[in-house]
Amino acid sequence: QVQVLSLRGTTVIQNFGGSIVFSLVQGRGDFPGDDRAPAGAEMQTITVRGQPATLITSGGADQGTLLRWEENGVTIVIAGTLSPEQASAIAESLQ
């Protein structure tokens, strides 16, 4: 499923289903709330595609991962019920 929204400019959201469920969001500028992790989640800085990225992971019943970075003026977010390793692999595979 693909959605195009006018959210601080044009934002494209691609939703994927299957054994893991995740979304790939691409847009210009920052997204609200992207600078903090929910209670109980871990936040760390990693490198993705040569860029600094924020990785937020949560355990327990609400297990999930959010990976966010900026590349060429575009903010990219991968989020869903996937592992940090899966999110990083998806990020590195983007063209």
Buried (B, 14 or more C-beta within 10 A) or exposed (E): EEEEEEBEEEBEBEEBEEEBEBBBBBBEEEBEEEEEBEEEBEEEEBEBEEEEBBBBBBEEEEEBBBBBBBBEEBBBBBBBEBEBEBBBEBBEEEE
